[in-house]
């Protein structure tokens, strides 16, 4: 038998196939099964117009046969088979694709889906096999042929005995080494695992003989062996079924099985999109965040299928960061894959799909917010912080997309655990209200207890309570909602004072100029200014900030592991109606040393009110004792 040589270019390609192109050796089974499916599709397509084929769709199959003694794995199909010429073209010339040629020469109906397009997948077999034998008989031919190769050294083609139309590929596996255990591909559980992972939705049954032992009837010690033929794949992807065929239980069962979550999802989104890019998608919103969701180890992404064959387990490009909690899959026939079918050649199609998915997820969440508030609140508690990060990220590029999905605690809610949306807040605003007011702190109780928040509520205005680190950053990125500016109750003019009140306060500040200079001097640069304020009702003092950096943002930024420390422009505000202010005015002329201590004590008190650490607790304690004595 003549040994034929691969072309020089083909030798280099084969060497690449074995060592470089495929990331994981296990891919070989996916490729060979996909090729078998293509062969069946070709004969099935012919059967639609040729009665001589004599097969219906139910007659086609792919069979997997492991043999541990011989260390062989055999993949058999009853598809169209190959002639001697086709063997030379498809297996003798690497990167020649019979499937691609078939697609270009035929107008396929919607039931015929040819997967292969590069003609290189077959050679992935050499990653695990030292010898590959192909026996094939083409439809309409009386002669069968055998192709055999041990890799780059070349191949042989000869006639052989084969009664049925189709192809049989026999892999003689490489010997196990310390690093590689090729015999794993002969184990039933491993074969099941790989078919479930990559080829579960091949449209024809993938069968394997399963040997089972059970006790003989009436015996406690003797066993009998039975051999059953079992179909290992599901065949029909659930996402290609009509939605009216499926129940919530079907969707939930699929989710738990596919994504290994013991809880039912909050929501499923099942769509088919046709247009520039055609695809099916089945997405889920989990009920709970995975344990590692808010860690750097979490990997976002959707499973990506091409014509029912899984290409990537987690395609990150399909999901924006703000929807990284979504789980599910996308299946498209239009993807331009690279030579190994493991990655995409062009990202334009992926970007179009991702944009469409983003819009769909947003719309479904908005619908859930409107129709099932309890369920949306459950979602918000699990993933709301991710949406707020999404508003802040990328300089607010997604703020308009996400702003109507945001929720916050509020003084307008019936209970402390309640949430309101920005739209709901705006509908409750008073006619004369200029701003959307908010207070920031670690808890709702702390936010509500801020002196300025108390004043705003007493004026009859609702206050949002921002309790997450990212909240104020997101709010500042939004800047406005429905033309209403956001206003921190602890910063700037709250818009609650009349012009007369403002004029009166300016006059009082001017009159107390010497007092403020003395207090600021005693505080040694800890504050930008000391002044009177109308924002205080019952409290003697509070801290506010000038500029964009608020006190709460200062706290958040200083907890980050950057090593850099920031400080807001702090202002010590005094209540002119509180008895303490009269005491300060008296000490200005009577005891400036004690005035300095009082100024420091009030500053430390203001820090505590804001939930900020005092600079020297021991010194503060001593100063209080000295003043008491």
C-alpha positions in Angstrom: 0.0 0.0 0.0 1.5 3.3 -1.1 2.3 5.8 1.7 1.1 9.3 0.5 2.6 12.5 1.8 0.8 15.5 3.1 1.8 18.7 1.3 4.5 20.7 3.0 2.0 23.4 4.0 -0.3 20.7 5.3 2.4 19.2 7.4 3.0 22.6 9.1 -0.7 23.0 9.5 -1.1 19.5 11.1 1.8 20.3 13.5 0.0 23.5 14.5 -3.3 21.6 14.9 -1.7 19.2 17.3 0.3 21.7 19.4 -1.1 25.2 19.1 -4.6 25.7 17.6 -6.8 24.0 20.1 -6.6 25.1 23.8 -8.0 21.9 25.2 -7.4 18.3 24.0 -11.0 17.3 24.9 -12.2 19.4 21.9 -11.4 16.5 19.6 -14.6 14.7 20.4 -16.7 17.8 19.7 -15.0 18.2 16.3 -15.5 14.6 15.3 -19.1 14.5 16.4 -19.8 17.8 14.6 -18.3 16.3 11.4 -20.5 13.2 11.8 -23.5 15.4 12.2 -22.6 17.3 9.0 -22.3 14.0 7.1 -25.8 13.0 8.3 -27.2 16.4 7.4 -25.9 16.0 3.9 -27.6 12.6 3.4 -30.8 13.9 5.1 -30.8 16.9 2.8 -30.5 14.5 -0.1 -33.3 12.3 1.2 -35.7 15.2 0.8 -35.5 14.9 -2.9 -34.2 11.4 -3.4 -36.6 8.5 -2.5 -33.8 6.0 -3.0 -32.1 7.1 0.2 -34.7 5.1 2.1 -34.1 6.8 5.4 -36.2 9.1 7.5 -34.8 11.5 10.0 -35.4 9.1 12.8 -33.1 6.5 11.2 -29.9 8.6 11.5 -27.5 8.3 14.5 -23.9 8.8 15.7 -22.4 6.0 17.8 -19.5 6.2 20.3 -17.7 3.0 21.1 -14.8 2.9 23.7 -12.6 -0.2 23.9 -10.4 -0.1 27.0 -8.5 -3.3 26.0 -7.5 -2.1 22.6 -7.3 1.6 23.8 -9.5 2.7 20.9 -12.4 5.2 20.7 -14.6 4.8 17.6 -17.0 7.4 16.3 -19.5 6.0 13.7 -22.2 7.7 11.7 -24.6 6.6 9.0 -24.3 9.8 7.0 -23.4 10.3 3.4 -19.9 8.8 3.5 -17.0 9.7 1.3 -15.7 8.5 -2.1 -11.9 8.0 -2.7 -11.7 11.4 -4.2 -13.5 13.0 -1.3 -11.1 11.2 1.1 -8.2 12.7 -0.7 -9.8 16.2 -0.7 -11.2 16.2 2.8 -8.5 14.3 4.7 -5.4 14.5 2.4 -5.5 18.3 2.0 -5.7 20.0 5.4 -8.1 22.9 5.6 -10.2 21.8 2.7 -13.8 21.8 3.9 -16.3 19.5 2.3 -19.0 21.0 4.4 -18.2 24.5 3.3 -18.3 23.4 -0.3 -21.6 21.7 0.3 -23.1 24.8 1.8 -21.9 26.9 -1.2 -23.3 24.5 -3.7 -26.7 23.9 -2.1 -29.6 26.0 -0.9 -30.3 24.4 2.5 -33.7 24.5 4.2 -34.1 25.5 7.8 -33.9 21.9 8.9 -30.4 21.4 7.5 -27.7 22.9 9.5 -24.1 22.3 8.4 -21.7 23.0 11.2 -18.2 22.6 9.7 -16.6 25.2 7.6 -12.8 25.0 7.9 -12.0 21.3 7.3 -9.4 21.2 10.1 -11.5 19.8 13.0 -10.8 16.2 12.0 -7.1 16.6 12.7 -7.7 17.5 16.3 -7.9 13.7 16.7 -4.1 13.6 16.5 -3.9 15.5 19.8 -5.0 12.3 21.6 -4.4 9.5 19.0 -1.2 8.0 17.7 -3.1 6.4 14.8 -6.3 7.4 13.1 -8.2 5.0 10.8 -11.2 6.1 8.8 -13.4 3.6 7.0 -16.1 5.1 4.8 -18.6 4.2 2.2 -20.3 6.9 0.1 -24.0 6.9 -0.7 -24.5 5.4 -4.1 -21.1 3.7 -4.1 -20.4 0.0 -4.1 -16.8 0.4 -2.8 -15.7 1.3 0.7 -12.3 2.9 1.5 -9.9 3.0 4.4 -7.8 6.1 5.2 -5.1 5.7 7.8 -2.5 8.0 9.2 -0.1 8.3 12.2 0.3 12.1 11.8 2.7 14.3 9.8 4.5 11.4 8.1 1.6 10.9 5.7 -1.4 8.6 5.1 -2.6 5.6 3.1 -5.8 5.0 1.2 -7.0 1.6 0.3 -10.3 -0.3 -0.3 -11.9 -2.1 2.6 -14.9 -4.1 3.6 -17.9 -2.0 4.9 -21.5 -3.0 4.2 -23.3 0.2 5.3 -23.2 3.7 4.0 -21.4 6.1 6.4 -18.1 6.7 8.2 -16.3 5.0 11.0 -13.4 6.8 12.7 -11.1 4.7 15.0 -8.7 6.5 17.3 -5.8 4.5 18.8 -5.1 6.6 21.8 -1.7 7.8 22.8 0.0 6.1 25.8 -0.6 7.7 29.2 2.1 9.9 30.7 2.7 11.5 34.0 1.2 14.7 32.7 -1.5 13.3 30.3 -4.0 10.5 30.9 -5.4 9.8 27.5 -7.3 6.8 28.8 -9.7 9.1 30.4 -11.4 9.4 27.0 -12.4 5.8 27.3 -14.3 6.2 30.5 -18.1 6.3 30.3 -18.5 9.2 32.7 -15.9 11.3 30.8 -17.6 10.7 27.4 -20.9 11.6 28.9 -19.5 14.7 30.3 -17.9 15.9 27.1 -21.0 15.2 25.0 -23.2 17.0 27.6 -20.8 20.0 27.6 -20.2 20.4 23.8 -22.5 18.3 21.8 -25.7 18.0 23.8 -27.8 19.7 21.1 -26.5 17.9 18.0 -29.7 17.2 16.1 -29.2 13.5 15.8 -28.9 10.9 18.6 -25.4 10.2 19.9 -25.6 6.6 21.1 -23.3 4.4 23.2 -23.6 0.9 24.5 -23.7 0.8 28.3 -22.8 -2.4 30.1 -24.5 -2.9 33.4 -24.3 -5.6 36.0 -27.1 -6.6 38.3 -27.9 -9.5 40.7 -29.6 -12.4 39.1 -33.2 -12.8 40.1 -33.4 -15.0 43.2 -29.6 -14.8 43.8 -27.7 -12.9 46.4 -24.2 -13.5 44.9 -24.5 -14.1 41.2 -24.5 -11.2 38.7 -25.7 -11.0 35.1 -24.5 -8.5 32.5 -26.9 -6.6 30.3 -26.0 -4.2 27.4 -28.3 -1.3 26.7 -28.0 1.3 24.0 -28.4 4.8 25.5 -28.8 8.2 23.8 -26.4 10.6 25.5 -27.5 13.9 24.1 -30.7 16.0 24.4 -30.8 16.8 20.6 -33.5 19.5 20.7 -32.3 22.7 22.3 -34.9 24.1 24.6 -34.2 27.6 23.4 -35.2 26.7 19.9 -38.7 25.6 21.1 -41.6 27.9 21.0 -42.2 29.7 24.3 -45.8 28.5 24.4 -44.6 24.9 24.4 -42.7 25.5 27.7 -43.7 26.0 31.3 -42.0 27.9 34.1 -41.1 24.5 35.5 -39.3 23.6 32.2 -37.3 26.8 32.4 -36.5 26.4 36.0 -35.4 22.8 35.7 -33.2 23.6 32.8 -31.6 26.5 34.8 -30.9 24.3 37.8 -29.4 21.5 35.7 -27.4 23.7 33.4 -26.0 26.2 35.8 -25.9 24.1 39.0 -28.0 26.5 41.2 -30.2 24.9 43.8 -32.6 27.9 43.8 -35.1 28.8 41.2 -34.3 31.9 39.1 -36.2 35.1 39.6 -36.8 35.6 35.9 -36.1 34.0 32.5 -35.8 35.8 29.2 -36.3 33.6 26.1 -35.9 35.4 22.8 -35.2 34.8 19.1 -33.9 37.7 17.1 -33.8 37.8 13.3 -32.1 40.6 11.3 -28.5 41.6 10.8 -27.6 38.8 13.1 -29.9 35.9 13.8 -29.7 34.2 17.2 -31.6 32.5 20.0 -31.0 33.4 23.6 -32.2 32.1 26.9 -31.2 34.2 29.9 -31.8 34.0 33.6 -31.7 36.4 36.5 -30.6 34.4 39.6 -32.5 34.8 42.9 -29.2 35.1 44.8 -25.8 36.4 44.0 -23.1 33.7 43.7 -20.8 33.5 46.7 -17.9 35.0 44.7 -20.0 37.6 42.7 -18.5 40.7 44.4 -14.9 39.4 44.2 -12.2 39.6 41.6 -12.5 35.9 41.0 -16.0 36.1 39.5 -16.1 35.5 35.8 -19.1 37.0 33.9 -20.3 35.6 30.6 -22.9 33.6 28.7 -22.5 30.2 27.1 -22.0 30.7 23.4 -23.2 28.1 20.9 -22.8 28.0 17.1 -25.6 26.0 15.5 -26.1 24.0 18.8 -22.4 23.3 19.4 -20.9 25.0 22.4 -18.0 27.2 21.5 -17.3 29.1 24.8 -18.5 28.4 28.3 -18.3 32.0 29.3 -18.3 34.6 26.6 -17.7 37.8 28.6 -18.2 40.1 25.5 -21.9 39.2 25.5 -22.6 41.0 28.8 -21.8 44.5 30.0 -20.5 44.7 33.5 -23.7 46.2 34.9 -25.6 43.0 33.9 -22.8 40.6 34.8 -25.1 38.7 37.1 -27.1 37.4 34.2 -26.6 33.7 33.3 -27.7 31.9 30.2 -26.7 31.2 26.6 -26.7 32.5 23.1 -26.9 30.3 20.0 -26.3 31.8 16.5 -25.7 30.4 13.1 -24.1 33.6 11.9 -20.9 33.8 14.0 -17.6 34.0 12.2 -15.4 31.6 14.1 -11.7 31.1 13.9 -10.1 28.0 12.6 -10.5 26.1 15.9 -14.1 27.1 16.5 -13.0 28.2 20.0 -12.9 32.0 19.4 -14.5 34.6 17.2 -12.8 36.1 14.2 -14.8 39.3 14.1 -16.4 41.1 17.0 -19.0 43.1 15.0 -21.6 40.3 15.2 -20.9 39.8 18.9 -21.3 43.5 19.6 -24.6 43.5 17.8 -25.9 40.6 19.8 -24.5 42.1 23.1 -26.3 45.4 22.4 -29.6 43.6 21.7 -29.2 41.5 24.8 -28.5 44.5 27.0 -31.7 46.2 25.7 -33.7 43.0 26.3 -32.4 42.6 29.9 -33.1 46.2 30.7 -36.7 46.0 29.4 -37.5 42.8 31.3 -36.2 44.3 34.5 -38.2 47.4 34.0 -41.3 45.2 33.4 -40.6 43.3 36.5 -40.3 46.5 38.5 -43.7 47.6 37.2 -45.6 44.3 37.5 -44.0 42.5 40.5 -42.5 44.9 43.0 -41.8 42.2 45.6 -39.8 40.1 43.2 -37.9 43.2 41.9 -37.1 44.2 45.4 -35.6 40.7 46.0 -33.5 41.2 42.8 -32.5 44.7 44.0 -31.2 43.4 47.3 -29.0 40.8 45.5 -27.7 42.9 42.5 -28.8 46.5 42.9 -25.2 47.6 43.8 -24.1 46.3 40.4 -26.5 48.6 38.6 -25.3 51.6 40.7 -21.7 50.7 39.7 -22.9 50.6 36.1 -24.2 54.2 36.4 -20.9 55.4 37.8 -18.6 53.4 35.5 -17.3 54.7 32.1 -18.0 58.3 33.1 -21.7 57.7 33.2 -22.0 56.3 29.7 -24.9 54.0 30.8 -26.7 56.2 33.2 -29.7 56.9 31.0 -30.1 53.1 30.4 -30.0 52.3 34.1 -31.4 55.3 36.0 -35.1 54.1 36.0 -34.0 50.8 37.5 -32.4 52.4 40.5 -33.9 52.1 44.0 -33.0 53.8 47.3 -34.2 53.8 50.9 -36.2 57.0 51.6 -38.0 58.9 54.3 -41.0 58.6 52.0 -41.2 54.8 52.5 -43.5 53.3 55.0 -40.7 51.4 56.7 -37.0 51.6 57.0 -36.4 48.6 54.7 -38.6 50.0 51.9 -37.3 51.3 48.6 -38.3 54.0 46.2 -37.4 54.7 42.6 -36.3 58.1 41.4 -39.5 58.3 39.3 -41.6 57.7 42.4 -39.7 60.3 44.4 -40.3 62.9 41.7 -44.0 62.2 41.5 -44.2 63.0 45.3 -42.2 66.2 45.1 -43.9 69.4 46.3 -44.6 72.0 43.6 -42.1 74.4 45.1 -39.3 71.8 45.6 -36.2 72.6 43.7 -34.0 69.5 44.5 -34.0 65.8 45.0 -32.6 65.7 48.6 -30.4 62.9 49.9 -28.4 62.0 52.9 -25.4 59.6 52.9 -24.3 57.3 55.7 -23.7 53.7 56.7 -27.3 52.9 57.7 -30.8 54.3 57.2 -30.8 55.2 61.0 -27.5 57.2 60.7 -28.7 59.0 57.5 -32.1 59.9 59.2 -30.2 61.1 62.3 -28.1 63.7 60.5 -29.0 67.2 61.7 -29.5 68.5 58.2 -31.7 65.6 57.2 -33.9 66.3 60.2 -34.4 69.9 59.1 -35.3 69.0 55.5 -37.8 66.4 56.7 -39.4 69.0 59.1 -39.8 71.3 56.1 -41.9 68.7 54.5 -39.5 67.3 51.9 -38.6 63.7 51.3 -35.0 62.6 51.7 -33.3 59.7 50.0 -31.0 57.6 52.3 -27.8 56.5 50.5 -26.3 53.6 52.4 -24.0 51.9 49.9 -20.4 53.2 49.2 -21.1 53.7 45.5 -24.4 55.5 46.0 -23.2 59.1 46.1 -20.8 58.6 43.3 -23.6 57.3 41.1 -25.9 60.2 42.2 -23.2 62.7 41.3 -22.7 61.0 37.9 -26.4 61.3 37.2 -26.4 65.0 38.2 -30.1 65.4 37.4 -33.2 63.3 37.1 -36.1 64.7 35.1 -34.4 68.1 35.2 -34.3 68.0 39.0 -30.8 68.4 40.5 -29.7 66.2 43.4 -28.7 67.9 46.6 -26.8 66.5 49.6 -28.5 67.8 52.8 -25.0 68.3 54.3 -23.6 70.5 51.5 -24.3 73.9 50.1 -27.5 75.9 49.9 -30.5 73.6 50.3 -32.9 76.0 48.7 -35.1 76.1 51.8 -34.4 79.7 52.9 -36.1 82.9 51.8 -34.0 85.9 50.7 -34.8 87.6 54.0 -33.5 84.5 55.9 -30.3 84.5 53.8 -29.7 88.3 54.4 -30.3 87.9 58.1 -27.8 85.0 58.3 -25.2 86.9 56.4 -25.5 89.8 58.8 -25.1 87.4 61.8 -22.0 85.8 60.2 -20.5 89.2 59.6 -21.1 90.2 63.2 -19.4 87.0 64.5 -16.4 87.3 62.2 -13.9 87.7 65.1 -15.3 84.7 66.9 -15.0 82.5 63.8 -11.4 83.6 63.1 -10.4 82.7 66.7 -12.1 79.3 66.5 -10.5 78.5 63.1 -7.1 79.5 64.5 -7.7 77.1 67.4 -8.6 74.2 65.0 -5.2 74.7 63.2 -6.4 74.2 59.6 -8.8 71.3 60.3 -11.6 73.2 58.7 -11.8 75.5 55.8 -14.3 77.8 57.6 -16.5 78.3 60.6 -19.9 79.8 60.1 -23.5 80.0 61.2 -26.1 77.9 59.5 -29.9 77.7 59.2 -29.7 74.0 58.5 -29.6 73.1 62.2 -32.7 72.7 64.3 -31.9 71.0 67.6 -28.2 70.4 67.3 -25.5 72.9 68.2 -23.1 72.0 65.5 -22.5 70.0 62.3 -19.9 69.5 59.6 -20.6 70.3 56.0 -18.4 70.4 52.9 -17.6 72.8 50.1 -16.8 71.5 46.7 -17.6 68.2 44.9 -16.1 65.9 47.5 -18.6 65.2 50.3 -17.8 63.9 53.7 -19.2 60.5 52.9 -17.2 60.3 49.7 -14.1 61.1 51.7 -14.8 58.2 54.0 -15.4 55.8 51.1 -12.3 56.8 49.2 -10.1 56.6 52.2 -11.1 53.0 52.8 -9.7 51.9 49.4 -6.4 50.1 49.3 -4.7 52.8 47.2 -2.6 54.3 50.0 -3.8 57.8 49.0 -5.8 59.8 51.4 -8.2 62.6 50.5 -10.1 65.2 52.6 -13.2 67.2 51.8 -13.2 70.9 52.4 -14.7 70.8 55.8 -16.9 73.6 57.2 -17.9 73.7 60.9 -21.4 75.0 61.1 -23.0 76.4 64.3 -26.6 76.9 65.3 -27.1 80.6 66.1 -30.2 79.7 68.2 -28.5 77.1 70.4 -27.3 78.2 73.9 -23.8 76.9 73.1 -23.4 79.8 70.6 -24.1 82.4 73.3 -21.4 80.7 75.4 -18.9 80.9 72.6 -19.6 84.6 72.1 -19.0 85.2 75.8 -15.7 83.2 75.9 -14.3 85.3 73.0 -13.9 88.2 75.4 -13.5 86.3 78.7 -11.4 83.2 78.1 -9.9 82.6 74.6 -8.0 79.5 75.8 -11.3 77.8 76.9 -12.9 79.0 73.6 -10.2 77.1 71.7 -10.9 73.9 73.7 -14.7 74.4 73.1 -14.0 74.8 69.4 -12.0 71.5 69.3 -14.7 69.8 71.3 -17.4 70.9 69.0 -15.4 69.8 66.0 -14.9 66.3 67.5 -18.6 66.2 68.2 -19.4 67.1 64.6 -17.1 64.3 63.4 -19.0 61.8 65.5 -22.3 63.0 64.2 -21.1 62.4 60.7 -19.9 58.9 61.6 -16.2 59.8 61.2 -13.4 58.8 63.6 -12.1 61.4 66.1 -8.5 62.1 65.6 -7.3 61.4 69.1 -9.8 59.6 71.4 -7.5 59.8 74.4 -7.0 63.5 74.0 -10.7 64.0 73.6 -11.5 62.1 76.7 -8.9 64.1 78.7 -10.3 67.4 77.4 -13.8 66.5 78.4 -12.6 65.6 81.9 -10.7 68.9 82.2 -13.7 70.9 81.2 -15.9 69.1 83.6 -13.5 69.8 86.5 
